[in-house]
Structure formats: structure tokens, C-alpha cells
């Protein structure tokens, strides 16, 4: 089964809000083993929204629309569903009565536009809204499903889980599962990873893809099967091959992050960590502090040039020192020296970073975190 997601709202198109709903829906569909080939954003315009629905029905088995089912004049999703399906608009009288009772019990006036949230295309099913007022829409049209859910994330999430996904699973006859394994790498460029894994990208199930996050390259291995165990068996040999080809560049799996691995390593040794930062303005320390909820590992940060008189490192077992970004008019990049001191050794490395100050800080912060990780992990080895 192929499902298309249409996010409705001019506020998304002009960047007033971030379209987090599509990402959440895509994750839920993937976890259910349901394919999603297209995501579309369309503004609050009846003609364009109707066209988007028709296009989606032409290439997908089901369509999920999020947004546009509220009480205002620019909430046009229900009208678009009627236009596309050739149905008249009806009203769920029981839901309208519930809205009316709710408003009157709060001493509020009952306006006609509020009751619009009870309207449905004729023949559609209303979907319960556990966290709001607007009734969701489930409409089977010419053998395909159309779903309209609220744009408010907390309302959308509950309706998707409780109303939409069960219908999709039933319609697909049990779609199976889609399992993913994410291998996190650092130290190799995107082109290096692509070159080493080139022939693996031809595989369809499991499939291999990659994405860039800051200066880390993440390799995603996805497999679809009838059950979780079968999908995991498909992933295992491909993961083994990827690890063989990328070697020590693979530093984490799935939800593991460089910060969590640093924290695990420091806790295992009973070490504390401090940083002295100039080029990164304390961002390495901030990221470590963000995961050190116990406040037993992180000893603090000194930001050189911002904290007058503070140039000595915090008292800690492990200290990362990041120097200034040295400008040179003859070069497009700027070198940054980093030094990590542990109870066992001192490691020094100079990185070259290009781009503006913000980009340099971002990449230097990630490099500093991995310098700490590598220093702590080397201490684990005989």
C-alpha cells in the first residue's frame, strides 16, 4: 500500500511554522511497513487543494491530509474532499450536539462556524478527536481511502494512532513491518562513504541510503518483511558489510549519539570532563551538559575571550582545549587546534574548516566532541 501525505496550510508554505506533522506521519507509516512515496504542502486554496488530492489519488492507495478542518473560513479540507468525491456536505448531528453542550457549559456562545467542525462529506465516517473538537474524516472513495486529521500536532497524533493507522492496516491486509538500522559515522566525507558503499545502493530490500547531519554521515539500512525478526535477518549481513567497509568511522548505532557515548565512557572510568573553548564559544560543553543529567561528569567550560581572567581549565580528569580559528588571507580554510588531555595521554590535532563563523563553530563543535570520544575509547583498549 502507498500512502501520500498532504499538509494543508499557507502558514507552512510561507515558513511561519515548521511542518513537523509530515515527519511524524512518515515515521508512523514506516514503522507500520506502509510505503509513502510523496509528501505535498498546499496552501489554503480550494482549487489547488482539490488538485493536490486528485493527483495523490492518481498515484497512491490512500491519502492523509493534515490541517484545514477547523472552524475558520480558510479551513477548506472538508470542502475539497466533497468536490473531489462529488459528494454533498453533511453534518454529524451527535457531534454537533456535543460541541454545543460543551460550549454552553462553559458559558460560551455557540456560533455556526464552530459547528462546521461536525461536518463530513456524505458517506464518510467521523473519527474521534481525543484532544480537541474537530471531527476527523475517513472517506472511502472508488476503492481508495481519504483521511483528514487536524493540524494541531497533539490532536493529529492521537487520531493517527487511534483511527487512521488501524484502518490502513486493515486495508493493506497487514502490511508487515519496516525496520531500520542507522549507522553513524564520522571522519569520512560523504563522497568517501558513497564510494565505499557504491554497489550496495542497488539493493532494493534491504535498501541502503545515507544522509548528512552536521559533519557526520549516517547510513540507513531498511528492510521490509512480514515480521520484525525477518526484517532484522535481512539487515544483518548488509550491516556487517557496511561496518567492514567503513571500519572505525562507524561510531554509533540508532539512537546512540557522540554525547551519549562520551558520557558512557567517562562514567565507566569514573572520570570528569571540562572544556576550554575559543573557536566554539562553549558549544562543546553545552552539548555535554545537556546530556549529563546527573551533573556528576561535566566539570564546566571556560570560554576564552568572553570570560576575562579565566584562562585555566576546569579541574577535571579529561580536558578538551579548542584554540582560535586562525585566519589567513591566502587560504580558504581556517585551522583550529584541539588538544585532549586524559590521565593516560595527550592527543593533539589540527582541523581545517571552511565557511562562515557559524558553520565553522558547528563543524568544530562536532570535531571536538569526537576528539573526546576517541580519547576516552582509546583508554578502554589494552
N, C-alpha and C positions, 0 to 999 in steps of 0.2 A: 504494500500500500504506500502511495506517495501522498504526502500532505503538504499543502502550501500555507504559509503564514502571511497574512496581510495585516499590517499595523496601520490603524486609521488615526489621523490627526495632523493638522497643519503644524501644530507645535513641535512635532517630531521633525518635519521637513525643514523647518527654519532653525532647528538646533536649540529650541528652548528647553527641551527635555531629552534625556538620553533614552534610546529605545532598549531598555533592559527587558521588556516583555518578550521580544523575539528571541533573545538569548535564552531566557528561562524556558520558553516553549520548546525551542530547539533541543535543549538538554533533555527535557522530559520525553520528547519524541524519540530521541536517540536511545535513551535508557529503555524505552518500550520496544525497541527494534523496528521503529517505523521510519521510513525514509522521508526526508524533507529536501527537495531539490531547489526550491525558490523561497525567498523572503522578499516581500514588497512593502514599501511605505507609500501611502497615498494620503493626500490632504482631504479636508472636509469639503468635498465637491461631489455632488450626486452623480454626475456624468462620469467623472474619472473613476470614482469608486465602483460604479456599476461595471465599467470596462475592465477594471482590475479583477473583479470577481469572475466575469466571463472568461477572461484569459486564464485565470487559475483553474477554473473548471475544465478548460480545454486540455490541460496538461497534468492534472492531479486528480486523485480519487476523493480527496476531502480538502476543505478549506477552513482554516481557523482565522477569524477576524477578531482583533482585539482593539477595543475603543469604539466610540461612536454610538453607544447605546444608552447614553444619559438623557437628561430631560431638556437640554437646550436646543436651540434652533440648528446648531451646527452638528448635532448628533444624528447622522444620516444612515447609519449602517442598516437599520431595520428597513428603511425606505429602499435602499439599494437592493436588499435581498428580495423584497417584493417585486421590484422592477425586473430583476434578472430572472426570477422564477415565474413571473406572470401571475402572482397571487395578490389578492387583496389583503389589507391590513385588518387584523382582528385584535381583540383585547381579552386578556386573561382576567375575567371578572373577579375571580377569587383573589388574585394577586393585587388587583386594583383596590379591592375592599381592605386588604391587609395594609396597603400603603396609607389609605385614608384613615383607618383606625390608628395606625402608628402616629400619623401627623396630628390628629385631633387629640390624642392622649398627651401629646407634648404641647398642646395649646397653639399649634401652628395651623395656618390656613392651607387648605387643600386646593392647589392650582391644577389646571388641566395639564400643563406641561409636565408636572410631576407624575401624573397618571400615565403619561406616554411610556414610562418605564415598565408598564404592564403589556405593551403592545407586541404582537407577534404576527408574522406572515401566516395566513390561514393554513392549517395543517401542520404547523410547526409545534414542537414541544418546548415548553418553558423549562429552563434549567435553574435550579435553586441557587440563590446567591447567599452564601453563608455569612458574608462580611459586608453586605451592602443592600441596596434597594433594587437596582436594575435587574430585571429578569433576563437571564441568558436565553439564547435561541439555538435550538437544534432542529435543522430542517433537512430532510432527505429529499433530494430533487434529481430526478432522472438517474437514479442509481448512485448518486454521489451525496456526500454529507457536507452541509454548510453549518458552521458553528459561529456564533457571535458571543464573545465574552467581554467583560468590562475592561477598560483601560487601566483602572486603578489596580496596581500590582497585587495587593493583598486580596482583592476580590477575584482577580483573574486566576491567581494561583490555586485558590480553593476550588473554583469552578472547573478549572482544567483537570485537577486531580480527581474531584468527586463526580464530575458529569461528563467531560469530554473524553478523557482517556479510556474509561470503561466502554464507551460506545465505539471508539476507534478499535480497541482490542477485539471487541465482538465482531465488528465489520470486517476486520482483517483475518478473522479466523485464528487468532493467536499469532501475532507477528513474530514471536520469538524474542530474542534479546540482541542488543548491540553492545559489545564490550570494547572498552578502550584501554590501552596501556600507554601512558605518557612517559617517555624517557627524556630527562632534562640534561642538556649538555652545555658545557662552557669551555672555551679555549679554541674551538674550531669555528671558522666562518660559515655562513650559510652556504656558500658555493662549495666549500670543502665537504660539508655534510651531504649535500646533494650529489656531489661526485662519488663519494664513497658508497652511497646507497642507491645509485642510479638505477640498477636493474630491478631493485625491489619495488620501485614505484609502479611497475607494470602489473603487479599483483592486484586482483580485484577483491578477494576475500581470503585472507585478511588484506586490508589496504594499508599503505604507508603514506603519511603526509607529514609536513613539518611547518612550524610557524616560528616567528621570531618574537621574543619578548625581551626588551632591552638588548643586552648583548648575548643572551642565551638562545640557543637553537633547541627547540623542543620537537621531538619526533613522536608522532602519534601513530600507534598501530591499532586498527579497528577490525573487529571480526563480528560477523552476524551468524547466528546459529539458533537452533531450536531451544537450547538451554545454555545457562551460564557456563557450565563445565565444558561443553563442546566448543563454545567460543574461546574459552581460555586455552584449550588444547590447540586451536588454530593459531593463536597469538604466540604461544611459547617458542616454537622454532624460529619464527621471524624475530622475536625479541633477542633470542640467543645470537642470531646472525648480526643484528644491528650492534649489539654490545661488542661482538668480536671485531667488527669493522671500525667502531668509534673508540674502543678502548677506554682509557681513563677519562676521556672527555665526558662520558656519562657519569653524572654525579648524583642524580636523584631520580625517583620514580613516583609518578602520580602526584600525590599531594605533598610530597617532600619538597622543601624549599632549601635554599642555601642557608637561610637563617635558622631553620629548624635543625639542620644537620650540624651547624656550628654549636647550637645550644646543647644538642645531644652529646657532642664531643667534649665540650667544656664540662658538662655535668659528669660525664664518665671519668674525667681526670680530676675532678674537683678543683678546676681552675676558674679564675675570674678573668674578665676581659675589659680593657679600656682602649680608647682610641684618641689619637691626636691628629686632627684633620685641618688641612688648609684648603686644598683644591675642592674638597667635597662638602665643606661647611657643615660638618657634623652629621651628614646624612647616613653614613655607615652606622654610627652609634644610635641614631634614631631608629633605624630598622631593627637593630638588635634589641633595643629597649622595648620595641613594640611586641616582641615575642617572648621576652623574659618576664613573664607574668609573676614569677616568684620573687623577682628582684634580688636573686642570690648570685647571679653570674655577672651581670653588667655593672662595672665599676664607674662608668661615666666617660664623658667626652670633653676634651679641650679643643676649642675651635681657634686655631691660630689666626691672629689678626683681628678677631672680634672680641676676645676676652683678654683685655690688657693685663699684662703681668702674669698671665697663666700660659707658660710655655712648657712646663714639665708635665709628663704623662701622669694620668691617674695611677694610683697604686693598684696594680693588677698583675696576675701571672702571665697573661698574654696581652701584648700591646701592639696595636697597629698604628703606624705613623704614616700619614699621607702628606707629601710635600705640596708645594705650589705648582700650578701649571705654568711652565716656563715658556714664555712667548719668544719666538724667533722669526723675524720678518722674512727669513729665507726659506721657511718651512711651512707647509700647510697644516701640520700637526703640532701639538704641544706635548712635551714629555712630562710625566708625573712619576716621581719616585715613591715607592711604597716599601716599607720595612715592617716585618712582623717578627717580634721577639717572643719566644716561648721559654719555659725553663730549660729547654733542651738545645735550642739553636736559634740563629738569627737568619732570616731569609730576606733578601733584597731583590727587587725587580723594578725596572723602569718600563712604563707603558707609554705608548704614543696614542693620543686621542685627537680627533679632528672635530670640526663643527663649532657651534657657538658655546657659550659658557654653560647653558642649561644642559645641552647634550653631553658636554664633557663631564659635568658633575654626575649625570645619570650613569654614564658608562664607567666612570672612575669609581663610583659607589659600588657597582656590581663587582668590579675587579677587586676592590678592597675586601668585600665580603668573601670572595673566593680565595683570596690570599690567606685570610684567617682560616677558612675551611681546610685548605690544603695543609697549612702548618699544623693544625690540630690533628688531621687524619694521618699525617706522617708520623706523629708521635704515637699512633696506635700500632705502627709496624715495628717488627723486631729489628 
